[in-house]
Amino acid sequence: MTLVVAESGPMPGMQSEHAAILRMCRLPTAVVEIAAELGLPVSITRILLSDLLDAGRISARHPRSGPTHSLPDSELLEQVLVGLRNL
């Protein structure tokens, strides 16, 4: 999944689809969401996004994989192990 963020607003004379994408992507937006909103296939939406990316009007990135998870406290793990042994 790729998120798209507008780097600028729409300009006069821009294709309507390009302008719509820039308005939609003020906040990070998934490519599939953009395609659904435009009512276009993802393949066509990717071409439009490529045009905007080449022009420096958007940036694209992969979403963060989420918060890093730390391991539980070793004392908690020991208590779980003892509990399992008692079963």
N, C-alpha and C positions, 0 to 999 in steps of 0.2 A: 504494500500500500504506500502511496506517495501522497504527501501533503503539499499543497500549493498555496503560496502567499503572494498577494499583489505587492509590488514594490512602488507602484504609482497608481494614480487614478486613470480613468478613461480619458482619451483625447478626442477632440472634435475630428470627424472624418474617419474614425476607426470603424472597422467592421463591427456590426452589432453583437456578434458572438464574442469577439474579443473584449468589447466594452462590458458585456454581461459577466464575463469571467472575472475581470478586474473588480467589478462591484461585489461579486460573490466572495472573492478571496481576500477580503480585508483581514479576516482571521484565517488561520490555516484550515484548508478545506481539502478533503479527499477527492482524487480524480473521479472516482465513481459517483460521488455526490454532484460534482460539476456536470458530468454527463447526464445524470438523471434530471437535474434542474434544467439543463438546456434541451432535454428530450432528444439527445443525439447518442449514437453509439460511442462506446469508449474509444474505439480506434480513431474516429473523427475528432473527438475531444482531445485526444493526445496530439493530433496534428496541430490543432489550434493552440494548445498549450506550448508546443514546440516553437511555434511562431513567436509567442509572447516571451518565452524563455530566451530565444535568440536575440530578441530586441531588448532584453534586460528589464522587461516589464513585470516579470514574476520570478520567484525563486521556488525551487522544488527540493523537498528533502523527505527522507524516511522518518516516520514518527519515532520518537524515543521508544526503546524497548520496554519502558516502564521503570518503576523504582527498583533499585537494587535491593535485594532481600538479604538481610543478614541472617546468619544461623542463630537458632534459639540458644539461649543460655545453656551451658553444659550441665548445670544443676537440674534444669527442667528436663533435659534429655535423660539424665540419670534417673529421675523420678518416673518417667515414662517407661524406661527399661525395667525398672523394679516392678512397676504395675503390670507390665506384660508378662514378666516371669511369674507373677502371683496368679495369673489366670489359669 
